[in-house]
Amino acid sequence: MNIFSSEQLYEADRITTEKQGISSLDLMERAAGQIFNWLHQRMQGAQVPIHIFCGIGNNGGDGLVLGRMLIESGYNVTIYVANFTAKRSKCFLINYDRVKKITKKWPILMTSEKDFPEIHPDDIIVDALFGIGLNRPPEGWVKALIQYLNAEKAFKLSIDIPSGLSANTPLLDPDAVVRANHTLTFQAPKLSFFLPQTGKYVPFFEALDIGLDPEYLMTTAPLAHLVMKPQAKTFYRQREKYAYKSHFGHAFIVAGGEGKMGAASMAAKAVLRTGGGLVTVHVPGIGRDVIQTSVPEAMTMTDPNDKNISKVDTSFDPTVIGVGPGIGMASETKKALKELLSATKRPMVIDADALNCISEDESLVGLVPKHSILTPHPGELQRLIGSWENDYEKLDKTKEFSKKHELLVVVKGANTITVVGDSMYINSTGNPGMATAGSGDVLTGMITGLLSQGYEPLAAALFGVYLHGSSGNLVAQERGFEALIATDIIENIGDAFLELFKQEQMPAPPEEEETTEQ
């Protein structure tokens, strides 16, 4: 699934009406009809009061069409119009008149806080105040209306986007955004749904197909790509029957330090669980027995320094190198990292303290092999690219960094975003339980394991991130978020592979009642 900017979606609307020979009103009927179907399937005529709050633009027009459809189907609906300006869209005005023709219960025009209605906690609120074209924050009594709705305990459903939120620009006013329980967005999700500062306003969403021109959607370069199960399945490489372990590469993990040998152990085990054929782990002297005990399948190389990485054998020629988990930032470690980067030509996976070393010495980033994969958490990313004012500036800076150095950057978070040049790929798996010690070390091992098997760097990054989140989801389903630990993710990697090819269960048909002939 692709994610488009608001400008691209407006263009898609224009092209759709032109090519399909329909009007904007027809497209609005189609869009609101999808919202109606969603509600009707769940309510089945229930007479729960529905309060629809409309703006005076096209999003308000969608709300009016929905209200008309619900009224015509016998639902208990009250429509309110936030009448804050004399400017109204043409589609809004036409649909306002259409509502007036089918009911004596005309939309209520709101002009101040005294018009705010009483809403019962069991009622339903539909938010159709503002759409994706909002370019300034709601103010005055309209902002107060949004805050009033947020304070109500009734279920809140937003049409296309929670009012006050922009599709692909920074947050305008955090106190003037509808906190929807659910959002039904048209055609494709918006970038703001996946970013830390704005995603919290969209805890759940569904994208409804409103029939926008498929050719435009397929041929237009999107703002970002959303990696879901169908996309992840395309990355998978089937093994040949007569394959040998050397066919799946030899991964070299440089990790660990005094008190941090768990990082090396988890990264190495994740390589193997993801399908790497062989793994050798370079660790300080104190780590040899730890690795050979905790990961008996791995081979070890022991550093001359007992506590830190100080010298890595650069004559060793593995398929891929993963470096950073738990190595610390001792001066001898930084020197060893520089020598390793200078001697390595193939793409690497670089994480944790290796990233921090690079941040402290700008000369090191120029030594990183092209198309290597960097996996920073927010703090490590900030040290790499500098601070940012908002999530959009963060992504812009990451793109510039990626282009300048020809590197892939995996921006870890609730929705991990992989940046390669101007392209962004948003992961759809994962959960809050994965915010736990060692989770990043596991991801380093998984991506390294995929690279070792011959996956291209972008495929390895995207597939590794997807499987990592999927494995975490499988754990959370059994144990909950709080009980999830990093080694659980490793143990469920196999199930994450299997999950790719599980068929969705169709609901069983209702059983027919037995009848007795008289």
Phi, psi and omega in degrees: 000137180259154179245127185246158176283165178299322179297319179294323180291323175297320178294321177298320176300313183298312181295322180298312180296323181291311185285328182268357178066038179239168179263169175298327177296321178296318180294324178293321176299318181296315182293311180295328178298324177294321177296316179301313180301319180299313181292315184296322179298330183268330185265328177049044175085002181302140185269041174287131179300130179246123180252114181255119181257116186249142167275193183248016174254200183290331175295321174296325176298319175302318180296321179294318178298315178300315179300317179298316180297319179294318179297317180296337179263009173088014180279159181272095190238138169235128180254134177240140178244122176284093189271069188262357178203159180279348181279125180224146177286155180300316181296323177299311184298318180296317181287333174298315179293325180296322177296317182297335182280342186249359181206150173276349180270079185292156174304141180271123180275123181257132181232354181195178182295337180292346180268001181294129184277162172279133183232128180277148180303335180272359180282177176239132176253129174249122182264110175229039184283307183225148180252207186283352182270005182299128181238002173211153186289146173302142184228172173058222185290339177290321174297319178297325178297316178300317179293325177295314179296321179297329181283342180285147182272356180295153177296131183245122179245121178262141177267119178073309180201143176302131182301135182099347180259142176264157182287318187209033174226163185302157180301131183277310180207109183297343180267003183232046178231132177293128177267085185285145170285328182209145178235131173254104185259151186271126172070310184208147176294163181257152183303323182298342180291344190244004184255147186304319185285337185242334183298336181295342178276355182230069183295329178218139177212159170226140176264122182258128180285117179250016172076031175294154188308115184295327180296316179297316182294329182278331187258351181270129177296119185281169174292324179198163176251138176259120182269110179241185186305314179301321178290318181299322180298329181290340180282332189298136179247117180292136178279144176279151184300320187260027179291155179238159186303328180292341178291343184251019168084167177235105181272142179242115180256121176252107190201167173092156177192179181302124180080359183228032180287341176300325180298316179295318181298314182293319180298317181295317181294324179294326175303311184291318180295336180271354173114005176300139184286316180222150175218133172243135182245124175266120184224160172298166183307321183291348186264352185301309182293327179300310182294315184291339176272315185278331179229076185296342180283345184270153170263158182235150165238132186256128178290149176295338178271134183288327190254330185227162170288128180227338183204119180251136180290102183276357176279343177290131186243080179281174176289320182206153179240132170247126187224143171133319185302119173073011186280344182074187185227035176296154183302320180292331178289319178298319179295317179296321179296318179299318179295321180294315179297320181295328185269349187260133180250335182277156177305141181243169168247121187238127188218167165052234186295334175296322176294321179294323176296318179295322180296326181281338182229098185299336181294337183290326184296330177289344179269347182293128180303142179302145178070016172291161183248119176258136186235066184279146164276174187306319180295318179292323178296318180298322178292332180282315190247353183096172183283167181217157180275327183206175184296330181287321175294323177301314181292321178297318179293323179294319177300315180298318178298315181297315181293317183299319187254359180056053182234156171265134180240118178265103182276099186288143179175190180303320170241090183300133182242122177265124183249127174223108186062231179271358183266143178232140179233119185259126180279146184254356182253165178117168183202166184299337179296341182280356173280073186214154183305132175093347181300320179293325177296322178296316179299319177303313180296321182294314180293320177299317179298322179289318177300321182296334181274359178102005174296140175295153185307315181294316179297320180297317180294310184293317181292319179298315180295318180297311181297322178302311179292322179296318177298317177298323178295320179296321177295313184298326178297330182267325190239351184086167182294314189295327185273356182288130174233164189300321180294336174297322180299316179300315184293341183253009178299318179301317178295328178294321174298313181296324181300331179304326190248012175283134178280141177294133181286127175276140178298141180292141178295150179296142180286137178281141178288140178287137178242148179246121179289138179273000000 
